[in-house]
Amino acid sequence: MSLITVATCNLNQWALDFDGNLERIKDSIRQAKAKGAKYRLGPELEVCGYGCEDHFLEQDTFLHCNESLASLLQTDLTHHILVDLGMPILHHGVRYNCRVFLRNSKILLIRPKLFLADDGNYREGRYFTPYKQAPPSSPPCLETHFLPPLLRRVTGQTTVPFGIGAVATLGTIIGSETCEELWTARAPHIDHFLGGVEVIGNGSASHHQLRKLDERIRLISGATEKCGGVYLYANQCGCDGGRMYFDGSSLIVVNGKVVAQAPQFSVTDVEVVVATVNLEEVRGKRAFSASIREQASRTGKIPQVLAEEEEEEEEEALEFVRGQNSDGGSGRRRRRKEEVGNERGGNRGEGEEGEGGGGRSRKRDEDEGYEWHHLSPTLPLDPSTLCHSPEEECGLGPACWLWDYLRRSGAGGFLLPLSGGADSAAVAAIVGVMCHLLFKAVRTDDEGEGGREGVRRDVRRVMGYEEGSDFLPTCPQDIANSILHTVYMGTSNSSSVTRSRAAALAGQIGAFHYTLNIDAIVTAVLGVFKLLTGGLTPRYLSQGGTATEDLALQNIQARLRMVVAYLLAQLTPWVREVGGRSSSSNRSSSSNNSTNKPTPQRRGFLLVLGSANVDESLRGYMTKYDCSSADLNPIGSISKGDLKSFLSYASHKYNYSVLADIAAAPPTAELRPMEEGEEGGEEEGEHSQADEEDMGMSYKELGLYGRLRKMERCGPVSMFLKLVPAWPHLNAREIGEKVKLFFKFYAINRHKMTTLTPAYHAESYSPDDNRFDLRQFLYPTGLKASVVIETARQGTNIRDHQIDEFRHLEQQAKVLRVRGSEHPLSGAVTAAATATASTAATVTTSHFKMDSQQEAKAQAAEALAKNYALKLDVMKQLENFEIARRMYFDHKRESNAMYWMAFTLLMKRSKIENTRYLDFFSRKFAAENMYARCFLEIKEESEKLKHGGEHKSTLEMGSEKGFTR
């Protein structure tokens, strides 16, 4: 066997945190070496953090990155391990997103990114330039990169290779690609694998999105399944200062099978996973496939850089890949001739292990030698355990994002307006999930869990304990009581049901909870308005007021809640510091304090959390500057449907039982007065104001509109045309009205997206105006005949015209029956019907489905076969025109009306050739009443051919009966 141990990692990097990022990089290398790895892969742009954005345009960013690289090279961390690092490089005056290969304090190769991510949330082309390879006609080669003076002094190198190449060792060849390149149609790994590269590392910064990880795993598995190889994927983890959460889940894949995976969601800053792989399995797979051999023989070789230096001992060089070539197949590690644990240029005190952890792959034994052990390949993981469910993702992703933001912002916790509804309850539950993750992390032993002590320090600091404290929480509610503050702000329009649900949920999570009534504030503001306007008092619609008054009265309640929320966010830490209490204390001081627990010092401020979901934002169903205006919104890119699923999941997983009741309740804003006798009159006491009624559309419909608008890039007409077949239960006019209503509200409320609270990005149809969904916020909605609204109307009219046209044809067919088996045109009819089946069936089916079920069956049965003896599933037959065609010719009964529709449609387009009746019908179709005349004259011509005699014109008879238009 030829065995190599490789490592990849999740790093929770923070944009522009150069010192912190460097320490996390060093920690990951230490852990990789301690686990025996010979190759360590890190995330994309890990030195500076991926999310620097326009700071990449500043020379300071490149200067500080070079300083971090120099600091790393001055240690022994890169000794006897190949380090694959991500950072920006300035080459010949051009900014590139690069991978930098390091070994033994030397720079071996700088590999620039070929394809940049420039869609969705990404704007890499704004900061970097994609590297242009040499044309296919030219042999591949590497350029020369001149190092800046700082790196020259540290490495002793003046130049290093720059370009698309691979690093060769005496045991294998290691290549690279970066993030977006994996997703391209012609990914670099294909040519690399065919060119002899056996191991490829992909340093990425890929954000979390619901249901995205399985696609990522499919791509990586497919890359190695087809070509054979080892593929390492390293991803950034956490919030690096923006709306996205990078979801880790770093992978090691061998020949299509995942053998190692880091956590997708974690509160730990550094997660390193390793795997030992047998390269003979890769070589065997490639050698077995004739097609791989054939293509590999034609593929140009990748330029290579040798990893081992001339002065490096041969014994050490051979250890990069262990096996028969290095130790005669014993599988045991040799003892090094010298220890290499000290930092370059420094001394190590007694008991210190140095930056490189002694430069060893395994822990030392008592006599300062290596532990002897046998190596074996890492077994594949169970595929069913690789991905979380969407419900789990809805909780874990935003929870980790909130924790990163909280601990790095210096805030003392969160303030959440908790209404008792589904959205704010979901936000509260997400913070509860965060507390469970933190509790698990701080109670886990340090052994084998790098970074746990850092989590403990952060938890103690956020909870208000002094540095050096050894406090540990006893349950997740301990953390929640210190971090999460909730407030129910009711009015006379609020129900007792939502008030009790809010208090119950806060109690189950452990939050510090307020309950207050803001009627006095609302009355005071309306009193000012009355004084200003000479006594005018607005009224609700139910009390005789106008729609304008009603909406203004609803909005003032919502906006005042935002004002009160920010007041409480600023002063609640002070209230708790001086001994103030919440209006409904959920946890007594004795329940969450040990006898020797120091008193926390509650200082700073609270971050206000918003709770508007993606569907309401898309529709604009929110008050501008109400409780949707906050510091952070963890559900701003999650649909209502996914949120309800999450509530049901969390009610069982975390024992938040009241969430089940909240998920089952109809969504309501509770901003209008309840109907007389409603409160207490019904058993449940639910409010009569329903969100879906107010919006004019359901949340399910909103989710579909959002996906069509953003993900499938549909305007009004395109959306209408896609919805017609998707909603067979509605007629075309009803669908058109729904599309028009959606685009109307989308257009008039688009301005609200400019002030949308920064939200966790989780869904591809988010309307976030910051960078993801770039559109104007002033639409021409005042002119209903203009682009936004009228386009949908035009689409409706076109469809209605087609339906009216074919309804008329169907009526004519009822009185003009022609036996297909006897008619001389039966062959042409058959050809025409077959050729135009899909067109005719689509339109005819839409027509029949417009009517009620009973009427549709009656009309369809009449049109298909008046004298059929069979009982037909009419709707099914209409949906499958080919089945209907076979049934007709099997029974040889009266002709199918749809055949004549298809035939006339086809003749109109002149698609049939060499037919004796083509000219005749073409002339008839040119008439004003072509369809009615066509059917009548088909009948007349048929009678003439059948009897050979003269008779009264059927056309005249039809005209007398009013069949012509």
N, C-alpha and C positions, 0 to 999 in steps of 0.2 A: 504493500500500500504506500501511496505518497500522500501523507497527511499534512494539512495546513490548518492552523487555528486562526480564525479571523474574527474581528470584532466590529460592531457598529453601535451607534448610540443615539438616544434622544438627548438633546441639550436644550434647556430652557433659557435661550439667549434673549437679551434685551437690547434693542437698537441703541447704539452709542454708549452702551455700558462696557467700555473696552476692558477695564480692569476685571469686572465681574465675569465677562465673557471669557477672558483669558484663564481665570481660575477654574471655570467649569471645563474648559478644554483640557487643561492640565489634569484635572481630576479624572476626566474620561480616559486619558492616556494611561494614567496610573492604574485605573481599574482594568483596562484592557491588558496591560502587561502582567498584572497580578493574576489574570485568568489565562495566561499562556498565549495571548494573541501575538501574531507576527505582522498583522496588518490591521490598522485602526482607521475607520472611515467616520468622518464628521459631517454635519449638515451643511447646507448651502450658505455661504457668506457668514459662517459662524463667528468669525473674528470680530466683526462689527455689528452683527445682527442683520437679519434680512430686511427689516422694515425701516431702514434709514431713509428711503425715498429721496427727496431732493437734497438731503445731506450727502448723497453720493456725488453731487455736483461740486462739492466743496473739497478743496485740496487737503484740508485738515483731516478729513475722514481717511484718506489714503496714508497720510503721515502717521496717524495713530495706529492704523492697521499694521504698517511696517514696524512700528515700535513694539506692538504685541508679538509679531512674528520674531523679531530680534530677541525679545525676552524669552520666548519659548526655545529658541535655538541655543541660548546661553546655558540651558540646563541639559541634563543627560536624558531627558524624557524621550527624545527621538532615537536614542541608542538602541540598536538591535530590534527595532520595530519600524515598519514603514507607516508613516503618518500621512493621511490624505486629508488636507485642510482646505476649507472654503473661505476665500477672501477676495476683495476687489484688487485688480492690478492695473497700473497705468503703463501701457506698452506702446512706445513710439507716439506718445501723446494721445492715445485712445484708451478709454475706460473699458475694461473687460471684467466680466464675472468669471472667476477662475477657480480651478482646483490646484493646490500646491502640494507636491509630493516631497516629504522630508524623511531623511534617514541619517542617523549618526551626525546630527547637527549640520547637515548639508541640504541644500535645495537641489533635488534631482530633476524636476520637471514642473513647468507651469502649463496647465492645460486649460485654455479658454472655452467658454460656453458657445456652442454652435447655433442654437435656436433659443430665442428669448420668449418668455411668457408675456404676452401683450393683450390679453383679453380678460374679461371678468374683473377681478380685483387687482390684476397685475399690470404694471406699467414699466417693465424692465427696459423697453426700448427708449424710454425717456432718459435713462441714466447710463445704459451700457450699449455697446455695439456688438452684434453677433460676429463671431470670428469667421472669416472667409477662407475656406480651404483652397488648396491649389486645384486647378481644373483637372478633370479625370485624365486628360491626355498627359499631364505632367506627373512625374513620380512624386509620391508624398515625401515631405521633408519637414524638418523642424527649423524654426527661426532662432535667432540669438537675442536673448533679452539681457540688457545691461542692468545689473542690480544697483539700487541707490546706495550712497556711501555708507549708511548705517548698516545695511545688510552685508556689504562688502567687508566691513571691519569684523563682523561677527562670524561670518562663514569662511572668510578667506577666498571667496569666489568673486570673480568679476562679472562673469556671464553665466547664464543657465539656459537650457533648451526651452523653447516656447512654441506651443502648437499642439496638434492632435497626435498624441503618441501614447506609448504604453511603457510601463516599468518592467524590465526583465530581471528576474532573479535566476539563480542556478537551478531552481526547482519549478518555476512557473512564470507566467506573464500576467500582469495586472493592468487592466485598462480602466477607463473612467467615462462616465457621462453625467450630466447635471440636470436634475429635475425635469424640466419641460421636454428635454430630448427623449425621455422615455415615452412620452405621449404622442410624439410625431409619427407620421406615416412611415418614414424611412429612418427609424431610430438608429443612432450610431452603433448600438451594441450588436446589431446584425453583422455589419462588416468587421467589427472587432472580434466577435466569436469566430467568424469564418476565417479571419486573418490570424488565428492562433491564440488569441487572448483567452485565458481560462477563467479569470476572476475579474468581474467588473464591479466597481463601486459607484453608486449614485448618491451624491450629496444633494438633498432636497430641502425646500421650505414649502411644504404643501399644507394648505389650510384645511381645517375640518369642514366637512359638509355632510349633511345627513345622507347616509347610504353610499358614501364615496369610497370607503376603505376597500370594499369588496372589489370594486373596479380596479383600484390600484394593485391589489394582490393578483388579480387576473392578468394584468399587463406584465407584471414581473414574472409570474409563474409561466406565462406564455412565452416570454423571451427565452427562458432557459429550457423549457419543455421542447421547444422546436429545434434549437441549435445545440443544446447541451452546454452547461456552464454553471458557474457559481456567481450569484448576483447579490450584492449587499446594498441595502437601501438605508440611508440615515436621514432622519427628518428632525427639523426643529420642533420643539414642544413648548406650548404655552403662549401667552399673550406678550408680544414684544413691543407693545405700545399702541396698537391700533385695534380695528374692529375684528380682525381675524384671530382665530385660535389655531395654532399649528399642533396637529394631533399625533405627533410622535409615531408610534407603531413601526419603529425601524425593524427591518426584516433581513434575514439571510435565507436565500432560496438556492437549492441545488437540484438541477435537472427537473424543474417544475414543482418541487416540493418544498414547503416552508419548513425549515429546521430550527429557526429561532425567531422570536418576535418580542420586541419591547412593548411595554404598556401603551395603549392608545391615549389614555387619560391618566395623568399622574400629577401629584403636587410636589414630587421630588424633582430637583433641578437636573440631575444627571442619572441616566439609566443606561447601562452598558450591557449588551448581550453578546455572547460569543458562541461559536460553533466550530467543531473540528470536522473538516470535510475531506473525503478521499478523492483526490484528483483523478485517480484511475477510473472512477465511475464516469467522470466527464469525458475522458479520453475514449473509454469504451463505447459510450453512447455515440460519439462522433464517428468513430471508426466503423461502427455497425451500419450507419446510414449511408447508402450509396449516393443519395442526393446531396447530403452534406459534404461528402468527400468531393463530389464533382464541383459543387459551387465553391468550396474552399480552395480548390486547385486553381480557380480562375480569379480569386480575390487578391487584390494587391495587399502586400504586407504592411502592417502598421509600423511606423518608425518606433524604435525602442531605445530606452535609456537603461543602462545596467545599474542595478541597485547597489551591488557590492563594490566598495572601494578597493583599490589595489592593496592598500596597506591592511585591510581587514583580514583577520585570520580566516583561513579557509574553513576551519572547523565551525566558526561562528556563522559564516556565510551559508554553509550547507544546512544549518539548523533552520533556515527559513521554511523549508519543506522537509518534514521528517518522514523517514521511511527506509526502504531498502537502499536507496542511493546515499543516505546520510549515515545510517548506523547499522547497516547489515540486516535490517529488518527486525531489530530487537524491539523497536518501538519505545526505547528508553532514552531519556535526555542525558546528554553529557554534562559534567560539571565544568563550568567555565574556568579558565586558567586564572582569571583575575576578576575581582569584583568591580562592578561599574556603577555603583550606587551613588557616588558623590556628584554634586553639581559641578560643572566646569568652572574653574577659577575660584572655588570656595571650599571651605572645610566643613565637615559634618561633625556635630557634637555627638557625644555618647548617647546611644539609643536611637539616634535619628536614622531614618531610612533614605533620606534624600528625595529629590523631586521624582526620580524614576522608580522609587520603591525598591532600590537595590538593583534595578535594571533586570529583574528576573521575571520569568513567566509564571512561576508558582511560589508559594510562600517558602521561606527558608526553614530548614530543620534546625535542631538545636546546635549542630556543629557547624553552622553557617554554610552548609552545602545544600544542593538541590535535593528535593524530595524525589525519589525514584518512583516512577509510576508508568503505567501503560496507557496509551492513547487509543481511542476508538472513535469512529465517526459518529456525529450527533444524529439521532434518529429524527424523522419528520414529526411535525406536530399534527394533532387531529384537526383537519380543516374546519370542522364545525365550531371550533373554539376561537377562531381567528378574528371574528367580527362581533361587535355588539349589536343588539337589536336597536331599531330607531328610537324606541322608548328610553332605552338606557343612554343612547347618545344625547337625547334631549336634556337629560339631567346631568350627565358627567361632563360633557364639553363646556356648556355655560358655567358650570360650577368651578371648573379649573380656571376658566377665563376670568371669572369674578375674583378668585383668590389671587391670581397674579396681579390684577389691577389694584386690589385692596392693599396688598402688602407693599407694592412698589409706589403707591401714591402717597403713603404716609397718613391715610385716613384711619379713623378709629372704628369703622364699621359701616353698616348700611342702614338707611331709613327707607322703609317701603310703605306707601299708602296701600293698605290691605282692604279691599272692598268686599271680600267674601265671594267674589266671582272667580271664574276659571283662570283668567289671565294673571291677576295678582297672586292668586293661590299658587299658580305654577312657578312664579318668580320666588315666592317664599319657600316652596318645596325645593327649588334649585339651590337656594342658600342652605337649606337643611342638608341636601346631598353634599354640598361643600363641607359642612361641619362633620359629616360622617367620614369623608375622605381624610380630613385633617386629623380626626381622632384616631383613625386606623394608622395613619403615618406616625403620629407622635408616640403611640403606644407600642410600635414595633421595635424590636431590638435592633441595635446598630449593626450587628454582625451580618455581613453580606448585603447590607442595605445602605449604600453610600448616599449621603445627603439627608438622612433622617434627622440628624442633629440640626441641620439648617432649617428644616421645617419646624422643629421645636422652638428654635430661636424666633422665627417669624411669628408663630402662634402666640408666644409669650409677649412679644413686643406689641402686636396688634391688640391683644387683650388688655394691655396696660401694665404688664409686670416689668419690673426693672431688669436690666441686663445682669446676668449672673444668677437669676432666680432658677430654681429647679422645679417650679410648678408644672404639674401635668394634669390636664382635665380628666375627670372620672367618667364622662359620657359625652356624646355629641351635643347634648343640650347645654352642657357647661359652656361650650364654645359659642353656641347660638345665642345664649342669653347675654353674652358680652358683645357679640358682633352684630346681631340682627335686631333692629328696632322697627316695630310695625305700628301703624295707626289706622284705625277705622274712623273715617270722617263722615258721619251720617247727617241727614237732614230729615225734614218732615216727609220727604218722598222715599226715604229708605225703609226697607222692611226689617222686621226683627229677625227674619231667617238669615239674611246675609250678615247681620251684626253678630249673631251667635256663631255662625260658621267661621267668621274671621277670628273671633276670640278663641274658638276651639282649635283652629289650625295653629295659631300662634302658640297656644299652650302645648300642643303636641310636638312642635318643632323646638320649643324652648325660648322663643323670642321675648324681648322686653316690649310689652304691648300697651298702647294707649287706645281708649275708646272715647270719642268726643262728638258733640253735636255742633255743627257750624251754622245752624239757622240764624244765630245772632249776627254772625258776620255777613251772611247773605242779606238779611234784613237791613243792616246798616248801609251796605253798598246801594241797595235799592232805594233807601231813604235819601241818599245823596243824589241819586238820579231823579227822584221825585222832586226834590228841592230845586235841582238844576232846571228841570223842564216845566216848572210851574204847576206841579201836582199830577203829572201824568204817571200812571201806574201800569206797567205791562202785565198781561194776564196769559195764562196757559191756554192752549187751543181748546182744551176740555172745559174751560171756564169762560169761553166766549171771545178769547183773544185771537190774534192772527198767527199764521205760521212764523212770521218774523219775531213776534213777541215770545212765542213758545220756545223758539230756538235760542233766543238771547237769555231767557231765564234758565235754560238748561246749561248753557255755556258758562254763566257766571258762577254756578255751583262748582263746575269742573275746574275753572281757573283759580278760584279761591282755595281749592284743595291743594293746588300746586304751591301757592303762596304759604299756606300753613305748613306744608311738607318741608319746604326749605327753612322755615323758621325753626321747626323742630330739629332738623338736621344740624343746624348750627348750635342750638342750645341744649340738646339732650345730653351730650357728654358733660356739660356743666351741671345740668340737673342731677345727673347720677353722681357726679363728683361731690356735690354738696349734700347728698343724701336724699334727693327727691325720688319719688317712686312713680311707677306707671299707674294708670287708672285701674288696671287689672293685672296684678302681679302674677305671673305664671309659675315662677320658681322661687321659693323662699331662699333666704341666704343660707339656711342650714342644709338645704338639699343639694347645693352645688358648691359648697365650700368645705374643705377639710379643716380640721382643728388648727393645723399649722400653716394654712395657706395665707400668704401675704395679701394685703389689700391692694387691688389694682388701682393705678392712677389713670383715670379716664380723661384723656386730653384730646385735643384736635377737633376733628369734624367728622360728620357722617356723609357718605355718598348716597344721594337719592337715587333709588331704583325706579325705572319706568316699567310699564307692563302692557304696551300695545303690541299685538301680534302682527305678523307680516300681512295677513289678509285685510285687517282693518286699515293698516297703513296704505295698502294698495288702493282701497276704496276711498280713503280719506275719512273714514268713520271715526273721527276723533276731534276733540276741540284743540285748536292750536294754543299752545302754552297752557295745557291742563296737566293732569298727572302723567300724560304721555311725555311731557317735557321733564327730563331728569338728567342725571349725570351718566347713567348707564342703563341699557335695556338688554337683559340676557335673552329675551324671547322675541326681539324685534324682527328676526328673520326665520321664525318658526310658525308654521301654519296652525290654525285653530284645531284642525283634525289631529295633528301630531301632538299638540298640547293636551288634548283630552285623553289621548292614549297614554301619554306620560303620567297624567294625574292618576289614572287607574292603576298603572304600574307602580307608582310611588306609594299609593295608599297601602299596597301589600308589602312592597319591598322594605319600606322604612317605617311601617306602622303609623302612617299619617291617615287614619281611617276616615276623617272628615273629607278627604279629597274625593272619595268615591261619591259622596252626596253632591259636592260641588260640580264634579264632572257630569253628573246626571241632570243638573238643574239647567233650565233654559237661560242663555246669556241675556242679561238685562243691564241697562245703564242706571236705572233707578233715578232718573232726573226729572220725570214728570210726576204729578200727583197720582197716587193710586186711586183706582175706582172706588166709589163709595161702598164701604163695607168689605173691601178687599182684604185689608189687614185683619187677620183673625177670623175673617169670614170663611176662608178656606182652610182646610186642614194643614196644608203646607205653608200658607202665607206667602206664596211667590208673588212677585210684582208682575203686573200685566204688561208693562212696557217690554217688548221683545226686540232684541238687536236686529235679528234677521228681517223682521217686519219693517223696522225703521230704515234699514239699508236697501230694502227692495230686492234682496238676493240672499241666497244662503251662503254659509261659509264654504260649503263644498263647491258651489259654483264659483265663488271667489278664487279658491285655490286653482281651479281649472282655468279661469280667465288669466290668472297670474302666470301660470306655466306657458300658456299659449302666447301671451304678450311678450314675455322675456325669453323663455327658453326656445320657443319655436318661432320667435320674431314675427308675430302676427299683428297686422293692423286690423281695423274693424272688418274689412271685407274678408281677409284671409281667415280671421277668427270665425266669422259667420259661416264660411264655407266648410270649415273643419267641424263646427258644431252641428251642422245639419245631419250628417250621418251618425254623429256621436249621441245625439238626443232624439231618437226615433219617436219618443213619446210626445214631442212637441211639433207643431207645424212650423213652417218656415217663417211665417209672420211673427209668431211668438218668440222664436229664437232671435229674429232680427231686433225685436223690441228689447230683449234682454241684453244683447250686445250693445245696442245704442245706449241703454241705461248705464251699463258699466262704463263705457267710454265717456259718457257725459260726466259722471261723478269723478272718474279718474282725472279728467281734464281740469275740472274746476277746483279740485283739491290737490293738484300736483304741487302747488306752492308750499304745502305743509311739509313736503319731503325735504325742503331746504333747511328746516329747523328740527328735523328728526333727531331724536336722541341717539348718540352713538350706540349701535346695537351689535350684539354678537352675530357674526355672519354664519348662517347654517343652511340657507336655502337658495337655490339658483334663480328664483324669481323675486328676490328682494328688490324693493323699489328705492333702496338707499341711494340718495342723491349725491353722497359724498364722493364716491368714485366708481361704484359698481354699476349704477343705472343712470348713465349720463344723458339727460334729456332737458329740454327747456321747461320752465315752470309757469309759463304764460301761454295758454292754448286759445285758439280762436273759437271759443264755445258760444259766443254771443250770436254768431251767424249759424243757424242750424242747418243751412244749406251748404255749408262749407265742409272742409276736409274731414273733420273728426266725426261728425254725426251723420252727415248725408251719405258718406260712403257705405255705411251699414244699411241705410235705407235703400240705396241703389241695389245692393246685393239682395235685399228682400224683394224688391220689385222684379228683378230679373227672375228670381225663383218663382214668384207668384205668377208671372207671365207664362212660364213653362208649364206650371201646373194647370192654369186655366186652359191653355192650348190642348193639353192632353186630355183634360176632362171633356172638352168638346169632341175630340176624336173618339173617346170611349162611348159617348152618347150616340154618335153616328154609327158606330160598330154594332150597337144593339139592334138597329133596324135594317142593317145591310149585311146580313149573314151570307157568306159565300163558302161553299164547301171546298175545303182545300184539296181534298182527294180528287174532285172532279174538275176543278178550275185549271185551265191551261197554264196559269201562272204559278202553279203550286211549287214548281222547282225554284223559280225566282223568289217566291215568297220564303221558301226555306232558306235559301242563301242569304236573303236580306235579313231575315230574323236572326240567323246565326251570327252574321257579321256585326249586327248592331245590338246584340243582346244586352251588353253591359250598359250602354247608353239608355236604351228604352227601359230596361228593368230598373235602373236607378231612379229615373224620373217618375215612372209609373208607381214604383214602390213608395216614393215620397208622397205621391198623390193619395194613394190608398191609406197610408198611415196618418194622413191629416184628419180622417174622419173617425168617428167612434168605432169601437171594436165590432159591434154588431153590423153597422152600416158598411164598414169596410169589407167584412166577410161577404155580405150580400152582393155588393158591387163587384168584388173580385171574382166571386163564383160566376156571376153573370158574364163577366168579360172573358174568363178562362174557358168555360165550357158549360153552356146552358143545359145541355142534355147529358152531362156526365152522370154515370150511375155511382161513381165513387164518392165517398165522404173525404174531402180534402182538408188538410191543414193549410188554409189559403195563404196565410201570412208567410208561412215557410216556403210555399211554392213560389210566391212572388219574389222572395229574396233570392231564389235560385232559378234563374231563367232557363238554364239548361235542363233542369228537371221538368219544368213546364213544357219545354219543347219536345222532350221525349214522350211525355204523357200524351201530348196532342197527336203525334204521329202514330203512337201505339193504338189509340182509340179511333182514329179516323173520323172524328165527329166534327161538329161545326167549327169553323175557323176561330182561332184565338184573336181577340181584339188586339192584343199586344203585338201579334205578328204584323197586323196591318199598320199599327203605329210605327213599328220598326221599319217596315217596308217603305212607308211614305217618307219617313225621315231619311232613309237611305237614298231613295229616289230623288229627294230634294237636293241631296249633296252629289248626285250623279256618280255614285260609286259602282253601279252595276254596268257591265259592258256586254255587247253582243246580245241584247235582248230586243225582241221585235216590238215590244211595247215601250221602249225607253223614250223615243221621240214623242210618242203620244202622251205619256204621262208628264214629260217635261213641259210640254205646252200647257197641259192642264194645270200644272203646279204654278205656272206663271200667273194664273188668274188671281183675282183679289181674294176670293173665298176658296183658296186652293185645297184645303184639307176637306172641307165639306163636299166640294165638287169632286174631289178625287175619289172619295168613297162612293159617292153616288154613281159616278161614271164607271168605276170598276164594276159595280153591280150591273149597270146598263150594258157594258161591253160583254160581260159574262153571259147575260141572257141572250144577247145576239148570237154569241158563239155556240151556245147550247142548243137553241131552237132554230137558228137560222132565219128567223122571221122578224117582221117589223112589229113594233108594239109601242105603246105610249112611253115616252122617255121617263126613266126613273128619276132623272135630274129634275124634270118638271114636277114629278110627284113629291120629291124631297123638298122642292121649293115651296110647294103648296102646303106642306106640313110644317114649314118653318125650320127645316134643319140647316139651311144655308145661313151664313152670317149676314 
